[in-house]
Amino acid sequence: MAVDLIFRFIKKDIMKIKNIFLLLCVLSIYSCKKDDIAQESPVKQFSALTQQIADNSGIVSTVYSDTVIDVAPGIKETEIHFLDMRGYSTRVFIQSIDLNTPGLSLEVGTPFDLPSYGSSQSMLGMAKYADRPNHRILGAVNSDFYDVSNYIPLGPLIKNGAILKDTFTPLSAFPEQALSFIGILDNGRMYIGYKDEYPQYRSQLTEATGGGVLLMKDNEIVNNPLFTSVQPRIAIGYTDDNIIYFVIVDGRNFYNSNGMTYPYLSNLFKSLNVNSAINLDGGGSSTMVILNPIAKIWQMRNAPSDGHARPVSNGWLVVSDQP
């Protein structure tokens, strides 16, 4: 009898030990799964524009972040920070303007909104001077290269249908400039062409500035083998369905952004399905301005390599007819 009782107690203890062991195993497996889940990096979600560039340009290694601002109907500004295929930190600022949006247009900006050239003003200043009821300035970038001794632009200049400068005046020290023009035709569409095309299109242009090397023409990349430097860039391109892209690439700051070569910039525009694109006055002049939709103030989005917005000869303004 005593022996039977002893075996019963032992059997109960064995069952308890077995149950405790099974419980510990279950807890261990659950804990491991929790650790695995905790160690998994969350999937980052980027804007459609950022993903399009990352997937199709061939210049992006890793996207770190992007920020999208809805400036106004038809206008978005996107800042993208990524590691490029060379291993360099890069910050790109893209202002997309849908010119199919009622009330939106592009026009040339000049210092103090005057119908003349030969002076200078920052793009922030140009935006403020040009802004008025039914002519609201929502975005801006600088445009043509200029003679730094007198601020005379190297290419033609047409504003509000008036031809202010009708010639190309290249400088031998800057062979990448005075090679092309960018303008708005009288049908409201943008056109980018080589300087030998200018006489053919001059009478059709309502707004125009000169420009540098072409990056894309008629849906094809333009090669520029003579120019290989990595610089801050300002460029504009347009699609066949009348979407305009202002693009700024910051540079000359290793930890923030290093700039781009022309091939990289061409491939970026190619990924955006651009018809034609043009490089403008980059370097320390590169400036992108938007009207901040919350604060309602003009805001410089990028960080120019000078550390401040440089006064320039002319630019391009995004205009809305809102009151």
HUMOJO-V588576 format. One record per residue. N is the residue number from 1. RES is the residue in one letter. SS is DSSP state (alpha for helix, beta for strand, coil for the rest). Layout:
n=(N/N)
res=(RES/RES)
ss=(SS/SS)
//
This chain:
n=(1/2/3/4/5/6/7/8/9/10/11/12/13/14/15/16/17/18/19/20/21/22/23/24/25/26/27/28/29/30/31/32/33/34/35/36/37/38/39/40/41/42/43/44/45/46/47/48/49/50/51/52/53/54/55/56/57/58/59/60/61/62/63/64/65/66/67/68/69/70/71/72/73/74/75/76/77/78/79/80/81/82/83/84/85/86/87/88/89/90/91/92/93/94/95/96/97/98/99/100/101/102/103/104/105/106/107/108/109/110/111/112/113/114/115/116/117/118/119/120/121/122/123/124/125/126/127/128/129/130/131/132/133/134/135/136/137/138/139/140/141/142/143/144/145/146/147/148/149/150/151/152/153/154/155/156/157/158/159/160/161/162/163/164/165/166/167/168/169/170/171/172/173/174/175/176/177/178/179/180/181/182/183/184/185/186/187/188/189/190/191/192/193/194/195/196/197/198/199/200/201/202/203/204/205/206/207/208/209/210/211/212/213/214/215/216/217/218/219/220/221/222/223/224/225/226/227/228/229/230/231/232/233/234/235/236/237/238/239/240/241/242/243/244/245/246/247/248/249/250/251/252/253/254/255/256/257/258/259/260/261/262/263/264/265/266/267/268/269/270/271/272/273/274/275/276/277/278/279/280/281/282/283/284/285/286/287/288/289/290/291/292/293/294/295/296/297/298/299/300/301/302/303/304/305/306/307/308/309/310/311/312/313/314/315/316/317/318/319/320/321/322/323)
res=(M/A/V/D/L/I/F/R/F/I/K/K/D/I/M/K/I/K/N/I/F/L/L/L/C/V/L/S/I/Y/S/C/K/K/D/D/I/A/Q/E/S/P/V/K/Q/F/S/A/L/T/Q/Q/I/A/D/N/S/G/I/V/S/T/V/Y/S/D/T/V/I/D/V/A/P/G/I/K/E/T/E/I/H/F/L/D/M/R/G/Y/S/T/R/V/F/I/Q/S/I/D/L/N/T/P/G/L/S/L/E/V/G/T/P/F/D/L/P/S/Y/G/S/S/Q/S/M/L/G/M/A/K/Y/A/D/R/P/N/H/R/I/L/G/A/V/N/S/D/F/Y/D/V/S/N/Y/I/P/L/G/P/L/I/K/N/G/A/I/L/K/D/T/F/T/P/L/S/A/F/P/E/Q/A/L/S/F/I/G/I/L/D/N/G/R/M/Y/I/G/Y/K/D/E/Y/P/Q/Y/R/S/Q/L/T/E/A/T/G/G/G/V/L/L/M/K/D/N/E/I/V/N/N/P/L/F/T/S/V/Q/P/R/I/A/I/G/Y/T/D/D/N/I/I/Y/F/V/I/V/D/G/R/N/F/Y/N/S/N/G/M/T/Y/P/Y/L/S/N/L/F/K/S/L/N/V/N/S/A/I/N/L/D/G/G/G/S/S/T/M/V/I/L/N/P/I/A/K/I/W/Q/M/R/N/A/P/S/D/G/H/A/R/P/V/S/N/G/W/L/V/V/S/D/Q/P)
ss=(coil/alpha/alpha/alpha/alpha/alpha/alpha/alpha/alpha/alpha/alpha/alpha/alpha/alpha/alpha/alpha/alpha/alpha/alpha/alpha/alpha/alpha/alpha/alpha/alpha/alpha/alpha/alpha/alpha/alpha/alpha/alpha/alpha/alpha/alpha/alpha/alpha/alpha/alpha/coil/coil/coil/coil/coil/coil/coil/coil/alpha/alpha/alpha/alpha/alpha/alpha/alpha/alpha/alpha/coil/coil/coil/beta/beta/beta/beta/beta/beta/beta/beta/beta/beta/beta/beta/beta/coil/coil/beta/beta/beta/beta/beta/beta/beta/beta/beta/beta/coil/coil/coil/coil/beta/beta/beta/beta/beta/beta/beta/beta/beta/beta/coil/coil/coil/coil/coil/beta/beta/beta/beta/beta/beta/beta/alpha/alpha/alpha/coil/coil/coil/coil/coil/coil/coil/beta/coil/alpha/alpha/alpha/alpha/alpha/alpha/alpha/alpha/coil/beta/coil/coil/beta/beta/beta/beta/beta/beta/beta/beta/coil/coil/coil/beta/coil/coil/coil/coil/coil/coil/beta/coil/coil/coil/beta/beta/beta/coil/coil/beta/beta/beta/beta/coil/coil/coil/coil/coil/coil/coil/coil/coil/coil/coil/coil/coil/coil/beta/beta/beta/beta/beta/beta/coil/coil/coil/coil/beta/beta/beta/beta/beta/alpha/alpha/alpha/alpha/alpha/alpha/alpha/alpha/alpha/alpha/beta/beta/beta/beta/beta/beta/beta/coil/coil/beta/beta/beta/beta/coil/coil/beta/beta/coil/coil/coil/coil/coil/coil/coil/coil/coil/beta/coil/beta/beta/beta/beta/beta/beta/coil/coil/coil/coil/beta/beta/beta/beta/beta/beta/beta/coil/coil/coil/beta/coil/coil/coil/beta/coil/coil/beta/coil/alpha/alpha/alpha/alpha/alpha/alpha/alpha/alpha/alpha/alpha/coil/coil/coil/coil/beta/beta/beta/beta/coil/coil/coil/alpha/alpha/alpha/coil/coil/beta/beta/beta/beta/coil/coil/coil/coil/coil/coil/beta/beta/beta/coil/coil/coil/coil/coil/coil/coil/coil/coil/coil/coil/beta/coil/beta/beta/beta/beta/beta/beta/beta/coil/coil/coil)
//
